[in-house]
Amino acid sequence: MTSLPLPYWRLSSFYFFYFALLGATAPFFGLYFAHLGFSAARIGELLAIPMLMRCFAPNLWGWLGDASGQRLAIVRLGAICTLLSFLPIFIGHSYAWLALVMALHAFFWHAVLPQFEVIVFAHLHAQAARYSQLRLWGSVGFIVAVAGLGGLFEHLSLDYWPQSIVLVMAGIVLATLWIPRTRPEPREISAEGGFWRQLLRPGVPAFYVCAALMQLSHGPYYTFISIYLESLGYGRGTIGLLWSLGVVAEILLFLVMAKVLKRFSLRQILIASFLFAALRWALLGGLGEQLPVLLFVQILHAATFGSFHVAAVNIVQRSFDSRQKGQGQALYASVSGIGGALGALYAGYSWSSLGPFWTFGMASLAALVAAVIIAIRLQEERA
């Protein structure tokens, strides 16, 4: 069968807008809720809600995508509903109302990416190593959003932040309309057995546990890093640039990731990613006031997210056959959500009582434990 040309810009444009939304929310949700007067514990709870939605929403949509094969329709529906369900944020700002908004928009937002990843790999076929070349545009979108909004809100009140989110969500909706269809998925019965049989193969459960631990270790970072840096005297524009530095490092890694995958096994890449994460959180909690250390910590984002994510999606794609890839990718998103929710919750409660040092110290320990598990349980495998 002749392979079709890779629709590079049509696929990468979705990554651009999808991760621009992450760049518009991750650094600013905490600041926005603090601007509204919520305590650290309440902020941690509100930011844990999208992670909790990520625990089960992707599995529901993943099962539907595998059963129906209509992944593109699910991506488009999820994008539209994400936008519509965020609009009530303009109606009220009570804790209960904002919790509802966070839950609704996250339920649909987390349905989109796992199904889109399956679509991307269906287009890539034997060119799976080119995934990072598409995914880097998500990092570009993140930088544009975080740097642009960081500079903007140096001069504007955070009261205008929700409007900026709506614009980015509209961009995601438009990008989904440009995504090309793939060939119909084969519906034959797999020789590997059903989803659960494939999930329980040696090393696969350990990988999913460690994916949760990686996101748990990121909980304090995504929840409180902007607030933490503000407390250290950094301005919002500088904070935006620091977020951008991490993503620039991530982009540079994506550019060479195909060569990295040829040289190192997926197991080696994951172990290195976890060890760098343990180092990153230890330095951030202990020496975050030192700008050179902070710059180095942000550069390590290339490993704690970039190399980890590329290795992780490759493992998921190799662990399941075509009929179960959607559920496998959804489960990866879900366990990441569980880890992220637990990370946000413990950070919310420990931040006030224990402080940044011990909060990031626990994150460092979680990443170190994951490195040990991967070293012991995961088999050597090359992309």
Contacts in CASP RR format, 6 or more apart in sequence:
PFRMAT RR
TARGET T0000
AUTHOR 0000-0000-0000
METHOD contacts of the structure
MODEL  1
MTSLPLPYWRLSSFYFFYFALLGATAPFFGLYFAHLGFSAARIGELLAIP
MLMRCFAPNLWGWLGDASGQRLAIVRLGAICTLLSFLPIFIGHSYAWLAL
VMALHAFFWHAVLPQFEVIVFAHLHAQAARYSQLRLWGSVGFIVAVAGLG
GLFEHLSLDYWPQSIVLVMAGIVLATLWIPRTRPEPREISAEGGFWRQLL
RPGVPAFYVCAALMQLSHGPYYTFISIYLESLGYGRGTIGLLWSLGVVAE
ILLFLVMAKVLKRFSLRQILIASFLFAALRWALLGGLGEQLPVLLFVQIL
HAATFGSFHVAAVNIVQRSFDSRQKGQGQALYASVSGIGGALGALYAGYS
WSSLGPFWTFGMASLAALVAAVIIAIRLQEERA
3 125 0 8 1.000
3 126 0 8 1.000
4 123 0 8 1.000
6 123 0 8 1.000
6 124 0 8 1.000
6 127 0 8 1.000
6 130 0 8 1.000
7 123 0 8 1.000
7 180 0 8 1.000
8 133 0 8 1.000
8 134 0 8 1.000
10 178 0 8 1.000
10 179 0 8 1.000
10 180 0 8 1.000
11 119 0 8 1.000
11 120 0 8 1.000
11 123 0 8 1.000
11 134 0 8 1.000
11 179 0 8 1.000
11 180 0 8 1.000
12 134 0 8 1.000
12 137 0 8 1.000
12 138 0 8 1.000
13 137 0 8 1.000
13 175 0 8 1.000
13 178 0 8 1.000
14 116 0 8 1.000
14 172 0 8 1.000
14 175 0 8 1.000
14 176 0 8 1.000
14 178 0 8 1.000
14 179 0 8 1.000
15 134 0 8 1.000
15 135 0 8 1.000
15 137 0 8 1.000
15 138 0 8 1.000
15 141 0 8 1.000
16 137 0 8 1.000
16 138 0 8 1.000
16 140 0 8 1.000
16 141 0 8 1.000
16 175 0 8 1.000
17 141 0 8 1.000
17 168 0 8 1.000
17 171 0 8 1.000
17 172 0 8 1.000
17 174 0 8 1.000
17 175 0 8 1.000
18 112 0 8 1.000
18 113 0 8 1.000
18 116 0 8 1.000
18 138 0 8 1.000
18 172 0 8 1.000
18 175 0 8 1.000
19 138 0 8 1.000
19 139 0 8 1.000
19 141 0 8 1.000
19 142 0 8 1.000
20 138 0 8 1.000
20 141 0 8 1.000
20 142 0 8 1.000
20 144 0 8 1.000
20 145 0 8 1.000
20 168 0 8 1.000
21 109 0 8 1.000
21 145 0 8 1.000
21 165 0 8 1.000
21 168 0 8 1.000
21 169 0 8 1.000
21 172 0 8 1.000
22 142 0 8 1.000
22 145 0 8 1.000
23 141 0 8 1.000
23 142 0 8 1.000
23 145 0 8 1.000
23 146 0 8 1.000
23 149 0 8 1.000
23 243 0 8 1.000
24 145 0 8 1.000
24 146 0 8 1.000
24 149 0 8 1.000
24 164 0 8 1.000
24 165 0 8 1.000
24 168 0 8 1.000
25 165 0 8 1.000
26 146 0 8 1.000
26 222 0 8 1.000
26 243 0 8 1.000
27 146 0 8 1.000
27 149 0 8 1.000
27 150 0 8 1.000
27 225 0 8 1.000
27 226 0 8 1.000
27 239 0 8 1.000
27 240 0 8 1.000
27 243 0 8 1.000
28 149 0 8 1.000
28 150 0 8 1.000
28 153 0 8 1.000
28 158 0 8 1.000
28 161 0 8 1.000
28 226 0 8 1.000
29 46 0 8 1.000
29 47 0 8 1.000
30 43 0 8 1.000
30 47 0 8 1.000
30 223 0 8 1.000
30 224 0 8 1.000
30 226 0 8 1.000
30 227 0 8 1.000
31 153 0 8 1.000
31 158 0 8 1.000
31 226 0 8 1.000
31 227 0 8 1.000
31 230 0 8 1.000
31 236 0 8 1.000
32 158 0 8 1.000
32 161 0 8 1.000
32 162 0 8 1.000
33 42 0 8 1.000
33 43 0 8 1.000
33 46 0 8 1.000
33 47 0 8 1.000
33 98 0 8 1.000
34 43 0 8 1.000
34 227 0 8 1.000
35 157 0 8 1.000
35 158 0 8 1.000
35 159 0 8 1.000
36 93 0 8 1.000
38 46 0 8 1.000
38 95 0 8 1.000
39 352 0 8 1.000
40 224 0 8 1.000
40 227 0 8 1.000
40 348 0 8 1.000
40 351 0 8 1.000
40 352 0 8 1.000
41 348 0 8 1.000
41 349 0 8 1.000
41 352 0 8 1.000
42 95 0 8 1.000
43 223 0 8 1.000
43 224 0 8 1.000
43 227 0 8 1.000
43 348 0 8 1.000
44 223 0 8 1.000
44 344 0 8 1.000
44 345 0 8 1.000
44 347 0 8 1.000
44 348 0 8 1.000
45 99 0 8 1.000
45 345 0 8 1.000
45 348 0 8 1.000
46 95 0 8 1.000
46 98 0 8 1.000
46 99 0 8 1.000
46 102 0 8 1.000
47 102 0 8 1.000
47 222 0 8 1.000
47 223 0 8 1.000
47 344 0 8 1.000
48 340 0 8 1.000
48 341 0 8 1.000
48 342 0 8 1.000
48 343 0 8 1.000
48 344 0 8 1.000
48 345 0 8 1.000
49 99 0 8 1.000
49 102 0 8 1.000
49 103 0 8 1.000
49 106 0 8 1.000
49 341 0 8 1.000
50 102 0 8 1.000
50 103 0 8 1.000
50 105 0 8 1.000
50 106 0 8 1.000
50 109 0 8 1.000
50 110 0 8 1.000
51 215 0 8 1.000
51 337 0 8 1.000
51 338 0 8 1.000
51 339 0 8 1.000
51 340 0 8 1.000
51 341 0 8 1.000
51 342 0 8 1.000
51 343 0 8 1.000
51 344 0 8 1.000
52 103 0 8 1.000
52 337 0 8 1.000
52 341 0 8 1.000
53 102 0 8 1.000
53 103 0 8 1.000
53 106 0 8 1.000
53 107 0 8 1.000
53 110 0 8 1.000
54 106 0 8 1.000
54 110 0 8 1.000
54 333 0 8 1.000
54 334 0 8 1.000
54 336 0 8 1.000
54 337 0 8 1.000
54 338 0 8 1.000
54 340 0 8 1.000
54 341 0 8 1.000
55 334 0 8 1.000
55 335 0 8 1.000
55 337 0 8 1.000
55 338 0 8 1.000
55 341 0 8 1.000
56 334 0 8 1.000
57 106 0 8 1.000
57 107 0 8 1.000
57 108 0 8 1.000
57 110 0 8 1.000
57 111 0 8 1.000
57 334 0 8 1.000
58 110 0 8 1.000
58 111 0 8 1.000
58 114 0 8 1.000
58 329 0 8 1.000
58 330 0 8 1.000
58 331 0 8 1.000
58 333 0 8 1.000
58 334 0 8 1.000
59 327 0 8 1.000
59 330 0 8 1.000
59 331 0 8 1.000
59 334 0 8 1.000
60 111 0 8 1.000
61 74 0 8 1.000
61 111 0 8 1.000
61 114 0 8 1.000
61 115 0 8 1.000
61 330 0 8 1.000
62 74 0 8 1.000
62 111 0 8 1.000
62 114 0 8 1.000
62 115 0 8 1.000
62 326 0 8 1.000
62 327 0 8 1.000
62 328 0 8 1.000
62 329 0 8 1.000
62 330 0 8 1.000
63 327 0 8 1.000
63 330 0 8 1.000
64 70 0 8 1.000
64 74 0 8 1.000
65 71 0 8 1.000
65 74 0 8 1.000
65 115 0 8 1.000
65 326 0 8 1.000
66 323 0 8 1.000
66 324 0 8 1.000
66 325 0 8 1.000
66 326 0 8 1.000
66 327 0 8 1.000
69 184 0 8 1.000
69 185 0 8 1.000
71 115 0 8 1.000
71 116 0 8 1.000
71 118 0 8 1.000
71 119 0 8 1.000
71 182 0 8 1.000
71 326 0 8 1.000
72 119 0 8 1.000
72 176 0 8 1.000
72 179 0 8 1.000
72 181 0 8 1.000
72 182 0 8 1.000
74 111 0 8 1.000
74 112 0 8 1.000
74 115 0 8 1.000
75 112 0 8 1.000
75 115 0 8 1.000
75 116 0 8 1.000
75 119 0 8 1.000
75 176 0 8 1.000
75 179 0 8 1.000
76 173 0 8 1.000
76 176 0 8 1.000
76 177 0 8 1.000
76 179 0 8 1.000
77 108 0 8 1.000
77 111 0 8 1.000
78 108 0 8 1.000
78 109 0 8 1.000
78 111 0 8 1.000
78 112 0 8 1.000
79 108 0 8 1.000
79 112 0 8 1.000
79 169 0 8 1.000
79 172 0 8 1.000
79 173 0 8 1.000
79 175 0 8 1.000
79 176 0 8 1.000
80 173 0 8 1.000
81 108 0 8 1.000
82 105 0 8 1.000
82 108 0 8 1.000
82 109 0 8 1.000
82 112 0 8 1.000
82 169 0 8 1.000
82 172 0 8 1.000
83 166 0 8 1.000
83 169 0 8 1.000
83 170 0 8 1.000
83 172 0 8 1.000
83 173 0 8 1.000
85 101 0 8 1.000
85 104 0 8 1.000
85 105 0 8 1.000
85 107 0 8 1.000
85 108 0 8 1.000
86 101 0 8 1.000
86 104 0 8 1.000
86 105 0 8 1.000
86 162 0 8 1.000
86 165 0 8 1.000
86 166 0 8 1.000
86 169 0 8 1.000
87 166 0 8 1.000
88 97 0 8 1.000
88 100 0 8 1.000
88 101 0 8 1.000
88 104 0 8 1.000
89 98 0 8 1.000
89 101 0 8 1.000
89 162 0 8 1.000
90 162 0 8 1.000
91 97 0 8 1.000
92 98 0 8 1.000
110 333 0 8 1.000
112 172 0 8 1.000
112 176 0 8 1.000
113 333 0 8 1.000
114 326 0 8 1.000
114 328 0 8 1.000
114 329 0 8 1.000
114 330 0 8 1.000
114 332 0 8 1.000
114 333 0 8 1.000
115 326 0 8 1.000
115 329 0 8 1.000
115 330 0 8 1.000
116 179 0 8 1.000
117 313 0 8 1.000
117 329 0 8 1.000
118 325 0 8 1.000
118 326 0 8 1.000
118 329 0 8 1.000
119 179 0 8 1.000
119 182 0 8 1.000
120 131 0 8 1.000
120 134 0 8 1.000
121 128 0 8 1.000
121 131 0 8 1.000
121 317 0 8 1.000
121 325 0 8 1.000
122 182 0 8 1.000
122 183 0 8 1.000
122 185 0 8 1.000
123 180 0 8 1.000
123 182 0 8 1.000
124 130 0 8 1.000
124 131 0 8 1.000
128 314 0 8 1.000
128 317 0 8 1.000
128 383 0 8 1.000
129 257 0 8 1.000
129 258 0 8 1.000
129 261 0 8 1.000
129 262 0 8 1.000
129 383 0 8 1.000
130 258 0 8 1.000
131 310 0 8 1.000
131 313 0 8 1.000
131 314 0 8 1.000
132 253 0 8 1.000
132 254 0 8 1.000
132 255 0 8 1.000
132 257 0 8 1.000
132 258 0 8 1.000
132 310 0 8 1.000
133 254 0 8 1.000
133 255 0 8 1.000
133 258 0 8 1.000
135 254 0 8 1.000
135 309 0 8 1.000
135 310 0 8 1.000
136 250 0 8 1.000
136 251 0 8 1.000
136 254 0 8 1.000
136 255 0 8 1.000
139 247 0 8 1.000
139 248 0 8 1.000
139 250 0 8 1.000
139 251 0 8 1.000
139 254 0 8 1.000
140 251 0 8 1.000
142 243 0 8 1.000
142 244 0 8 1.000
142 247 0 8 1.000
143 244 0 8 1.000
143 247 0 8 1.000
143 248 0 8 1.000
143 251 0 8 1.000
145 168 0 8 1.000
146 240 0 8 1.000
146 243 0 8 1.000
146 244 0 8 1.000
146 247 0 8 1.000
147 240 0 8 1.000
147 241 0 8 1.000
147 243 0 8 1.000
147 244 0 8 1.000
148 240 0 8 1.000
149 161 0 8 1.000
149 164 0 8 1.000
149 240 0 8 1.000
150 236 0 8 1.000
150 237 0 8 1.000
150 239 0 8 1.000
150 240 0 8 1.000
151 236 0 8 1.000
151 237 0 8 1.000
151 240 0 8 1.000
152 164 0 8 1.000
153 160 0 8 1.000
153 161 0 8 1.000
153 236 0 8 1.000
153 237 0 8 1.000
154 235 0 8 1.000
154 236 0 8 1.000
154 237 0 8 1.000
185 322 0 8 1.000
185 323 0 8 1.000
186 322 0 8 1.000
186 323 0 8 1.000
187 323 0 8 1.000
188 323 0 8 1.000
190 198 0 8 1.000
190 321 0 8 1.000
190 322 0 8 1.000
190 323 0 8 1.000
190 324 0 8 1.000
192 198 0 8 1.000
192 321 0 8 1.000
194 323 0 8 1.000
194 324 0 8 1.000
195 320 0 8 1.000
195 324 0 8 1.000
195 327 0 8 1.000
195 328 0 8 1.000
198 204 0 8 1.000
198 319 0 8 1.000
198 320 0 8 1.000
198 321 0 8 1.000
198 324 0 8 1.000
199 205 0 8 1.000
199 208 0 8 1.000
199 319 0 8 1.000
199 320 0 8 1.000
199 328 0 8 1.000
199 331 0 8 1.000
201 319 0 8 1.000
202 377 0 8 1.000
202 379 0 8 1.000
203 377 0 8 1.000
203 378 0 8 1.000
203 379 0 8 1.000
204 319 0 8 1.000
206 373 0 8 1.000
206 374 0 8 1.000
206 376 0 8 1.000
206 377 0 8 1.000
206 378 0 8 1.000
207 270 0 8 1.000
207 312 0 8 1.000
207 315 0 8 1.000
207 319 0 8 1.000
207 374 0 8 1.000
207 377 0 8 1.000
207 378 0 8 1.000
208 331 0 8 1.000
208 332 0 8 1.000
208 335 0 8 1.000
209 335 0 8 1.000
209 370 0 8 1.000
209 373 0 8 1.000
210 270 0 8 1.000
210 274 0 8 1.000
210 370 0 8 1.000
210 373 0 8 1.000
210 374 0 8 1.000
211 312 0 8 1.000
211 332 0 8 1.000
211 335 0 8 1.000
211 336 0 8 1.000
212 335 0 8 1.000
212 336 0 8 1.000
212 337 0 8 1.000
212 338 0 8 1.000
212 339 0 8 1.000
212 340 0 8 1.000
212 342 0 8 1.000
213 274 0 8 1.000
213 339 0 8 1.000
213 366 0 8 1.000
213 367 0 8 1.000
213 369 0 8 1.000
213 370 0 8 1.000
213 373 0 8 1.000
214 273 0 8 1.000
214 274 0 8 1.000
214 277 0 8 1.000
214 304 0 8 1.000
214 308 0 8 1.000
214 336 0 8 1.000
214 367 0 8 1.000
214 370 0 8 1.000
215 335 0 8 1.000
215 336 0 8 1.000
215 337 0 8 1.000
215 338 0 8 1.000
215 339 0 8 1.000
215 340 0 8 1.000
215 343 0 8 1.000
216 339 0 8 1.000
216 340 0 8 1.000
216 342 0 8 1.000
216 343 0 8 1.000
216 346 0 8 1.000
216 363 0 8 1.000
216 366 0 8 1.000
217 277 0 8 1.000
217 278 0 8 1.000
217 281 0 8 1.000
217 304 0 8 1.000
217 343 0 8 1.000
217 363 0 8 1.000
217 364 0 8 1.000
217 366 0 8 1.000
217 367 0 8 1.000
217 370 0 8 1.000
218 277 0 8 1.000
218 304 0 8 1.000
218 305 0 8 1.000
218 340 0 8 1.000
218 343 0 8 1.000
218 363 0 8 1.000
219 339 0 8 1.000
219 340 0 8 1.000
219 343 0 8 1.000
219 344 0 8 1.000
219 346 0 8 1.000
219 347 0 8 1.000
219 363 0 8 1.000
220 281 0 8 1.000
220 343 0 8 1.000
220 347 0 8 1.000
220 351 0 8 1.000
220 356 0 8 1.000
220 359 0 8 1.000
220 360 0 8 1.000
220 363 0 8 1.000
221 281 0 8 1.000
221 284 0 8 1.000
221 360 0 8 1.000
221 363 0 8 1.000
222 340 0 8 1.000
222 344 0 8 1.000
223 343 0 8 1.000
223 344 0 8 1.000
223 347 0 8 1.000
223 348 0 8 1.000
224 347 0 8 1.000
224 348 0 8 1.000
224 351 0 8 1.000
224 356 0 8 1.000
224 359 0 8 1.000
225 284 0 8 1.000
226 236 0 8 1.000
226 239 0 8 1.000
228 356 0 8 1.000
229 235 0 8 1.000
229 238 0 8 1.000
229 239 0 8 1.000
229 242 0 8 1.000
229 294 0 8 1.000
230 236 0 8 1.000
230 239 0 8 1.000
232 288 0 8 1.000
232 289 0 8 1.000
234 242 0 8 1.000
242 294 0 8 1.000
242 295 0 8 1.000
242 298 0 8 1.000
243 298 0 8 1.000
245 295 0 8 1.000
245 298 0 8 1.000
245 299 0 8 1.000
246 298 0 8 1.000
246 299 0 8 1.000
246 301 0 8 1.000
246 302 0 8 1.000
247 301 0 8 1.000
249 298 0 8 1.000
249 299 0 8 1.000
249 300 0 8 1.000
249 301 0 8 1.000
249 302 0 8 1.000
250 301 0 8 1.000
250 302 0 8 1.000
250 305 0 8 1.000
250 306 0 8 1.000
252 302 0 8 1.000
253 260 0 8 1.000
253 302 0 8 1.000
253 303 0 8 1.000
253 306 0 8 1.000
253 307 0 8 1.000
254 306 0 8 1.000
254 310 0 8 1.000
257 306 0 8 1.000
257 307 0 8 1.000
257 310 0 8 1.000
260 269 0 8 1.000
260 307 0 8 1.000
261 269 0 8 1.000
261 310 0 8 1.000
261 311 0 8 1.000
261 314 0 8 1.000
261 382 0 8 1.000
261 383 0 8 1.000
262 382 0 8 1.000
262 383 0 8 1.000
264 272 0 8 1.000
265 380 0 8 1.000
265 381 0 8 1.000
265 382 0 8 1.000
266 311 0 8 1.000
266 314 0 8 1.000
266 315 0 8 1.000
266 378 0 8 1.000
266 381 0 8 1.000
266 382 0 8 1.000
266 383 0 8 1.000
267 374 0 8 1.000
267 375 0 8 1.000
267 378 0 8 1.000
267 379 0 8 1.000
267 380 0 8 1.000
267 381 0 8 1.000
268 380 0 8 1.000
269 307 0 8 1.000
269 308 0 8 1.000
269 310 0 8 1.000
269 311 0 8 1.000
270 308 0 8 1.000
270 311 0 8 1.000
270 312 0 8 1.000
270 374 0 8 1.000
270 378 0 8 1.000
271 371 0 8 1.000
271 374 0 8 1.000
271 375 0 8 1.000
272 303 0 8 1.000
272 307 0 8 1.000
273 303 0 8 1.000
273 304 0 8 1.000
273 306 0 8 1.000
273 307 0 8 1.000
273 308 0 8 1.000
273 311 0 8 1.000
274 308 0 8 1.000
274 367 0 8 1.000
274 368 0 8 1.000
274 370 0 8 1.000
274 371 0 8 1.000
274 374 0 8 1.000
275 367 0 8 1.000
275 368 0 8 1.000
275 371 0 8 1.000
276 300 0 8 1.000
276 303 0 8 1.000
276 304 0 8 1.000
277 300 0 8 1.000
277 303 0 8 1.000
277 304 0 8 1.000
277 308 0 8 1.000
277 363 0 8 1.000
277 364 0 8 1.000
277 367 0 8 1.000
278 364 0 8 1.000
278 365 0 8 1.000
278 367 0 8 1.000
278 368 0 8 1.000
278 371 0 8 1.000
279 300 0 8 1.000
279 364 0 8 1.000
280 297 0 8 1.000
280 300 0 8 1.000
280 301 0 8 1.000
280 303 0 8 1.000
280 304 0 8 1.000
280 364 0 8 1.000
281 360 0 8 1.000
281 361 0 8 1.000
281 363 0 8 1.000
281 364 0 8 1.000
281 367 0 8 1.000
282 360 0 8 1.000
282 361 0 8 1.000
282 364 0 8 1.000
283 293 0 8 1.000
283 296 0 8 1.000
283 297 0 8 1.000
284 294 0 8 1.000
284 297 0 8 1.000
284 356 0 8 1.000
284 360 0 8 1.000
285 356 0 8 1.000
285 357 0 8 1.000
285 359 0 8 1.000
285 360 0 8 1.000
285 361 0 8 1.000
286 356 0 8 1.000
286 357 0 8 1.000
286 360 0 8 1.000
287 293 0 8 1.000
287 294 0 8 1.000
288 294 0 8 1.000
288 297 0 8 1.000
304 367 0 8 1.000
311 383 0 8 1.000
312 332 0 8 1.000
313 329 0 8 1.000
313 332 0 8 1.000
314 383 0 8 1.000
315 381 0 8 1.000
316 325 0 8 1.000
316 328 0 8 1.000
316 329 0 8 1.000
316 332 0 8 1.000
317 325 0 8 1.000
317 329 0 8 1.000
318 381 0 8 1.000
319 328 0 8 1.000
320 326 0 8 1.000
320 327 0 8 1.000
320 328 0 8 1.000
343 363 0 8 1.000
346 359 0 8 1.000
346 362 0 8 1.000
347 359 0 8 1.000
347 363 0 8 1.000
350 358 0 8 1.000
350 359 0 8 1.000
350 362 0 8 1.000
351 359 0 8 1.000
END
